[in-house]
Amino acid sequence: MAPMRHERAAKALLLAAIAALLVLGGVPLYRHRHFALPIVSGPGVTRITRLGDFCPSLKGTAGDTTVYILEGREPGGKALLMSGTHANEPAGLLADIIIVENAVVDQGTLYVIPSFNNSAGRNTRPGDGYPLYFDIPTDWGRKRFPMGNRDASPLDQWPDPDVYVHYPDRQLLSYIDARNSNRTWPGRPDGFLMERVTFAAMELMRREQVDVAVDLHGAETMFPVTNCIVAPEKSSKIAILATLTVKAAEGFDSHVEPSPPGFRGLSHREIGDHSGAAPFLLEAPIPFLDQPTGPKSVKLLLDGKDPFLLSLAGKKKLFVPYDASGWPMDKRVGQHLSVMLEILRQYSKKTPGRELIVKGVPRYADVVKNGAGRYLHDPAKADPRSVVTD
Ligand SMILES: [Zn+2]
């Protein structure tokens, strides 16, 4: 009987080892999924609502998210600012949080959605060794942010289709794009979760008569559509003026890429086709997302320095200027803020009666000099009623 007992003991040991590994691997993922990011509603926030208020079937789901409303003293134009569509491109999240915590609107209304794809913000990419968090130094200590993924978590939207059929154009897209909230515009109220997220945002824009929609992203340095504004015909004049102005006045490059009419599901296409708003998608370079880099470390995410990209830059394989200084987070956040403010300013100049006048937001040079953390407020010192955890 001895060999039998040995075998049972070995099986029990193996089972215990597997259970231990599952717990060890699962607990950090569980904590990341339930991480609460505190945001301090700044002096300009007049109302806070949820995206689900614009689509009842989104309420109570993992796709619902906070919408910060900043109403000016005077009426004017309206802009929707979104980040976290792709939650692994976090410069946009920082830029939008800086607006929520600091901006004061003199004229017009801002609607800010920092974590547009809330489910993707709670997802990760273990196979690529993504870090679960990154910390930004501030004047009061380090503020921790969760690092998300490009797509919604399969825990929230499952199963994936074999082929994703876009609604309403019936274009056939890759199965994985069913969980990519930048392929599910304009969405529908009875569709899958990501369709309900984009439908709710479309409803917000239609009901509130939003004029301008800005979607903040990051793109690989080896991808041609980077360091730019993607704009359809209706937005292109303002986009061109914004890129020319930031180049002349603030000294950084950005250019305009036309939104291709045949490629469906993207914010820069569908928002303009299905509402009165003029859409703009901003891409800032993010070396972390390039394929041929070293380890996907927090350091690479924050400083954008990579020896392999540096060598590829020498061979002219990158679509942005790249040297040993990398492409730091502060530069990306500053670019997003300046381009966004410039779009609002150009829109205001061209559209009397629908002005959007925003104060208190740092621009490119400020963020590069002081660091993005300078503009993040300490939730522990803020009025608890103004702190929102999402
Ligand atoms: Zn993106």
Residues whose N, C-alpha, C, O or C-beta is under 5 A from the ligand:
A	BS01	ZN	H86 E89 H217 G218
